[in-house]
Amino acid sequence: MEQELQIGNESHLNYGSECLLSPSVAQDTPDPYSSPHEGPSAPPLELMDRATEDEGKDSGDCGIKGLHPLADQLPEGEHNDSIPSQTEWSSLSISEHVAREALVQYTANKCCYRIAPAKRMVVQNLTPLNTFRYLLQTFTETRETFPISEPYNGGFVDSSDVAPAPAPWAIVVDAPPLFTDCEMHIPVPHTYSVQDCPNCQGRGKNQCHSCGGSGKRRCTACNGTGWQDTSNQSCLFCSGSGKRRCSDCHGGGWQKCIRCSGKGLLLYHSELTITWKNSVAEYVVDKNFGFPIYHLQEVTGKEIFSDENQVVYPIVNFPEPTIDQGSESCIAQHQMQFASSSRILRQKQTIEMIPLTKVDYEWRGKVYSFYVFGNENKVYTEDYPAKCCCSVM
């Protein structure tokens, strides 16, 4: 069973159930954010059944299309927090013709695979192994202040004497579109002050490092001896002194301070850095059917449920129980990750059913198999019977 977990850039992928937090950890996680929901989220059956036909319609929520109405937006009496247990999730998703065409396309893109078995194989069995992917997106905002300086050229200084400086979260800005990474830098008003440049101690210039302030450097033509190598004559380049004028400071021994541009003064202020980040947590059900579950990162599935709000609650009563656990774990993980350092502005959780079919076939008296997965009908196989060995010269 494949597992991958990455926290920091702020996404983590969970495959199978071994990476899940225990229910006790998830339940004990504090929820510092209020939510209009009164209970856990659950995908109503009617929303699942019409997931395809509703694609592309405007839900009326923040301009995002393709989402079903939120629980608090459904008319009274239409919201359903339970899922019938008799829903058939393992229906066959592809036909024999689709499976054959997928394998033909797969082998056509492999230089070492002969296409004959794919075209003339005898399909014996198609086994649906459809699985589910839970996705949680958490859109956060983080604010930090950093000291910034620039050369002071005179003029008005907006210091704290003018007015008190606002707190970082008191500054009003326009947020980017939801679930979009963005960063903004804003100077904080009333935080300006003028100070001596620490690089030059307010002089506006620094001693030349090349000549040590003397204005002269060793002559490279005579290596500082003052004499020509081939004759008993003084060096023509330094007139026998062994030193030449420093080219870095032009003989003055001092150079203009780069940090303050020679002014000797710096204008300091606080700069507010606002970071909007869309962090993703993903859980895919691994039923241990022999298919490497990490390949499902390459494909899309059919969205059967979508829920978006300021904060979302864990899924309950889903036909595949590990989705409930995966949802609870991902939400608890994001709460712990962002509660102390950021503000959660919006969350969105979705469930996809990912088509996965095992195809058993016969070729020249032996039985082989391959998998067709995702809406893209990608193929995975380990025992294709017609491989040839190629070497690159």
Sequence and secondary structure as in RCSB ss.txt:
>XXXX:A:sequence
MEQELQIGNESHLNYGSECLLSPSVAQDTPDPYSSPHEGPSAPPLELMDRATEDEGKDSGDCGIKGLHPLADQLP
EGEHNDSIPSQTEWSSLSISEHVAREALVQYTANKCCYRIAPAKRMVVQNLTPLNTFRYLLQTFTETRETFPISE
PYNGGFVDSSDVAPAPAPWAIVVDAPPLFTDCEMHIPVPHTYSVQDCPNCQGRGKNQCHSCGGSGKRRCTACNGT
GWQDTSNQSCLFCSGSGKRRCSDCHGGGWQKCIRCSGKGLLLYHSELTITWKNSVAEYVVDKNFGFPIYHLQEVT
GKEIFSDENQVVYPIVNFPEPTIDQGSESCIAQHQMQFASSSRILRQKQTIEMIPLTKVDYEWRGKVYSFYVFGN
ENKVYTEDYPAKCCCSVM
>XXXX:A:secstr
       SSSEEEEESSTT   HHHHHHS   S  S  S B   HHHHHTTTTTTT EEEETTEES    GGGS 
TT       TT         HHHHHHHHHHHHHT TTB SHHHHH EEEEEEE  EEEEEEEEEEEEEEEEEEEE
E  SS    TTTS    GGGS     STT  EEEEEE TT  EEEE TTTTTSSEEE TTTTTSSEEE TTTTTS
SB SSSSSB TTTTTSSEEE TTTTTSSEEE TTTTTSSEEEEEEEEEEEEEEEEEEEE    SSS GGGGGG  
 EEEEEEEESS   B S SSHHHHHHHHHHHHHHHHHHTTT EEEEEEEEEEEE EEEEEEEETTEEEEEEEETT
TTEEE S  S B      
